[in-house]
């Protein structure tokens, strides 16, 4: 036994992990490798042979395995081989030296990873597409003979891919399918003469319901693109004065119109002089009068780029996530009215405590974006991303860059707080450099600037997601932030991790990668147990995700393939999970890599594969076969799939 300092300065007794035995048997856990029971370990070749044969091992191999004594040399050799695969990571210095040689051989240095990911538009998976005017109740096409899409339903149906399944989730849920004959489950709600059916009882039950909010209004999009949206409170914050001449050059992007302002719907910059005078006309809300949110002891699903989409958040809400937040959105793209960026702000009705996260590096654009959000969408809080480590954001001064630009950071927070009627929160890291923490200096200042809650990720920008999060430092910052709520983030993958994190005195927990690897972590924490979830239950979670994805992105070929793409991105994290029943030492740690192992059934083994081709197999169980020209390169992996 040995003693180690734990969170909060107390002394904690821990067991010393024994070394790996000479004969290859696992008496302890090798550093960086998940400890799995010896009975389930296997080699890389045998693992993939098992999956390729759809779970049917040759009889002679099975008989040979059964006849082997438990301590035979051959079985030992198998165990030793399983311990050697996958190969252990090399020290950072050795890896850098190898990379230098590779760069010299190639003649140029390769920066980053997956910079040239293949991007195939979902529309490319269909040779011929049906015009939306025909698909949606045979409306008249505005383009007439110039329309480049098909108008003959019979011709379209002849070339349309086969249906995926006998029942349509949209029809079963809402009583009607918006996608008509283009739906990949069209046989469930289409007559022999290609007419869409309706279940009037279900349709009536859905009246007045708005499942998804915060969609971009077409009129607002046009006004944003024409710069016909007034940002009066932002201009008031900057002290902009309207005067004769051209647009004020000193306002740095804030519209300072002169003379007669442009006319247009929704563009009204004059002060009302007719009608009753309300408090809102003359009195600004004080901080204590703003909408209040109780953040105490909540489980917060982190805003996750790519994987933190609306269908995934719905899955996490089913498992008990208290707070959800949209994916990081660029403030400049929102101000330009980009549809793809506004889609990140959508909110499902099940998300009872929801916020949006925006990124930017200039006070004027961030303030205007906050006012735009405040006036046009429904959120409970707005979060500033000052923790993003990627170069694209950092080099412009955003993300982690704001932590080194305190003057700009202060202007952004004060400006956004001025125009918002909801709480403003901030997500930060310990600092930019690994051995130089600055969060403890910023937190007391942010309390003065008007922040309602702070989330601290216990790593620096240089660390990205390597090494362990520094929860001792989070504990120090938590006491500095009091009474302001501070959430801790980093390395939470189990109920045990959550309990240790709560000992630091944080107000709540933010869970990011842990939710991607096992979204049922919220249930584990609330019920205080380790859940040995079965492979069929895990497949049901994926089925829920596919249904939510078809509802969100569409049940036609375009929406179905988009759902598949996001499912494959999520599977690149799900494959890292090791079932509790297979672990030699519970719980699994987030940075431990599982060796090759056989699951308790074929599906569990398939879900443990880190090969993208096996992820595609799982997606085909739910969304049908992939198209002929389908290819996919995961964002966080090196192997790719191409058909």
Rosetta blueprint (number, residue, H / E / L):
1 X L
2 X E
3 X E
4 X E
5 X E
6 X L
7 X H
8 X H
9 X H
10 X L
11 X E
12 X E
13 X E
14 X E
15 X L
16 X L
17 X L
18 X L
19 X L
20 X L
21 X L
22 X L
23 X L
24 X L
25 X L
26 X L
27 X L
28 X L
29 X L
30 X L
31 X L
32 X L
33 X E
34 X L
35 X L
36 X E
37 X L
38 X H
39 X H
40 X H
41 X E
42 X L
43 X L
44 X H
45 X H
46 X H
47 X H
48 X H
49 X H
50 X H
51 X H
52 X H
53 X L
54 X L
55 X L
56 X L
57 X L
58 X L
59 X H
60 X H
61 X H
62 X H
63 X H
64 X H
65 X H
66 X H
67 X H
68 X L
69 X L
70 X L
71 X L
72 X L
73 X H
74 X H
75 X H
76 X H
77 X H
78 X H
79 X H
80 X H
81 X H
82 X H
83 X H
84 X H
85 X L
86 X L
87 X L
88 X L
89 X L
90 X L
91 X L
92 X H
93 X H
94 X H
95 X H
96 X H
97 X H
98 X H
99 X H
100 X H
101 X H
102 X H
103 X H
104 X H
105 X H
106 X H
107 X L
108 X L
109 X L
110 X L
111 X L
112 X L
113 X L
114 X L
115 X L
116 X L
117 X L
118 X L
119 X L
120 X L
121 X L
122 X H
123 X H
124 X H
125 X H
126 X L
127 X L
128 X L
129 X L
130 X E
131 X L
132 X H
133 X H
134 X H
135 X H
136 X L
137 X L
138 X L
139 X L
140 X L
141 X L
142 X L
143 X L
144 X H
145 X H
146 X H
147 X L
148 X L
149 X L
150 X E
151 X L
152 X L
153 X H
154 X H
155 X H
156 X H
157 X H
158 X H
159 X H
160 X L
161 X L
162 X L
163 X L
164 X L
165 X L
166 X L
167 X L
168 X L
169 X H
170 X H
171 X H
172 X H
173 X H
174 X H
175 X L
176 X L
177 X L
178 X L
179 X L
180 X H
181 X H
182 X H
183 X E
184 X L
185 X L
186 X H
187 X H
188 X H
189 X L
190 X E
191 X L
192 X L
193 X L
194 X L
195 X L
196 X E
197 X L
198 X L
199 X L
200 X H
201 X H
202 X H
203 X H
204 X H
205 X H
206 X L
207 X L
208 X L
209 X L
210 X L
211 X L
212 X E
213 X E
214 X L
215 X L
216 X L
217 X L
218 X H
219 X H
220 X H
221 X H
222 X H
223 X H
224 X H
225 X H
226 X L
227 X L
228 X L
229 X L
230 X L
231 X L
232 X H
233 X H
234 X H
235 X H
236 X H
237 X H
238 X H
239 X L
240 X L
241 X L
242 X L
243 X L
244 X L
245 X L
246 X L
247 X L
248 X L
249 X H
250 X H
251 X H
252 X L
253 X L
254 X L
255 X L
256 X L
257 X L
258 X L
259 X L
260 X L
261 X L
262 X L
263 X L
264 X L
265 X L
266 X L
267 X L
268 X L
269 X L
270 X L
271 X L
272 X L
273 X L
274 X L
275 X L
276 X L
277 X L
278 X L
279 X H
280 X H
281 X H
282 X H
283 X L
284 X L
285 X L
286 X L
287 X H
288 X H
289 X H
290 X L
291 X L
292 X L
293 X L
294 X L
295 X L
296 X L
297 X L
298 X L
299 X E
300 X E
301 X E
302 X L
303 X L
304 X L
305 X L
306 X L
307 X L
308 X L
309 X L
310 X H
311 X H
312 X H
313 X H
314 X H
315 X H
316 X H
317 X H
318 X H
319 X L
320 X L
321 X L
322 X L
323 X E
324 X E
325 X E
326 X L
327 X L
328 X L
329 X E
330 X E
331 X H
332 X H
333 X H
334 X H
335 X H
336 X L
337 X L
338 X L
339 X H
340 X H
341 X H
342 X H
343 X H
344 X H
345 X H
346 X L
347 X E
348 X E
349 X L
350 X L
351 X L
352 X L
353 X L
354 X E
355 X E
356 X E
357 X E
358 X E
359 X E
360 X L
361 X L
362 X L
363 X H
364 X H
365 X H
366 X H
367 X H
368 X H
369 X H
370 X H
371 X H
372 X H
373 X H
374 X H
375 X H
376 X H
377 X L
378 X L
379 X L
380 X L
381 X E
382 X E
383 X E
384 X E
385 X E
386 X E
387 X L
388 X L
389 X L
390 X L
391 X H
392 X H
393 X H
394 X H
395 X L
396 X L
397 X L
398 X L
399 X H
400 X H
401 X H
402 X H
403 X H
404 X H
405 X L
406 X H
407 X H
408 X H
409 X H
410 X H
411 X H
412 X H
413 X H
414 X H
415 X H
416 X H
417 X H
418 X H
419 X H
420 X L
421 X L
422 X L
423 X E
424 X E
425 X E
426 X E
427 X E
428 X E
429 X E
430 X L
431 X L
432 X L
433 X E
434 X L
435 X L
436 X E
437 X L
438 X L
439 X H
440 X H
441 X H
442 X H
443 X H
444 X H
445 X H
446 X H
447 X H
448 X H
449 X H
450 X L
451 X L
452 X L
453 X E
454 X E
455 X E
456 X E
457 X E
458 X L
459 X L
460 X L
461 X L
462 X L
463 X L
464 X L
465 X L
466 X L
467 X L
468 X L
469 X L
470 X L
471 X H
472 X H
473 X H
474 X H
475 X H
476 X H
477 X H
478 X H
479 X H
480 X H
481 X H
482 X L
483 X L
484 X L
485 X E
486 X E
487 X E
488 X E
489 X E
490 X L
491 X L
492 X L
493 X L
494 X L
495 X H
496 X H
497 X H
498 X H
499 X H
500 X H
501 X H
502 X H
503 X L
504 X L
505 X L
506 X L
507 X L
508 X E
509 X E
510 X E
511 X E
512 X L
513 X H
514 X H
515 X H
516 X H
517 X H
518 X L
519 X L
520 X L
521 X H
522 X H
523 X H
524 X H
525 X H
526 X H
527 X H
528 X L
529 X L
530 X L
531 X L
532 X L
533 X L
534 X L
535 X H
536 X H
537 X H
538 X H
539 X H
540 X H
541 X H
542 X H
543 X H
544 X H
545 X H
546 X H
547 X H
548 X H
549 X H
550 X H
551 X H
552 X H
553 X H
554 X L
555 X L
556 X E
557 X H
558 X H
559 X H
560 X H
561 X H
562 X H
563 X H
564 X H
565 X H
566 X H
567 X H
568 X H
569 X H
570 X H
571 X H
572 X H
573 X H
574 X H
575 X L
576 X L
577 X L
578 X L
579 X L
580 X H
581 X H
582 X H
583 X E
584 X L
585 X L
586 X L
587 X L
588 X L
589 X L
590 X L
591 X L
592 X L
593 X E
594 X L
595 X L
596 X L
597 X E
598 X L
599 X L
600 X L
601 X L
602 X H
603 X H
604 X H
605 X H
606 X H
607 X H
608 X L
609 X L
610 X L
611 X L
612 X H
613 X H
614 X H
615 X H
616 X H
617 X H
618 X H
619 X H
620 X H
621 X H
622 X H
623 X H
624 X L
625 X L
626 X L
627 X L
628 X L
629 X L
630 X L
631 X E
632 X E
633 X E
634 X L
635 X L
636 X L
637 X L
638 X L
639 X L
640 X E
641 X E
642 X E
643 X L
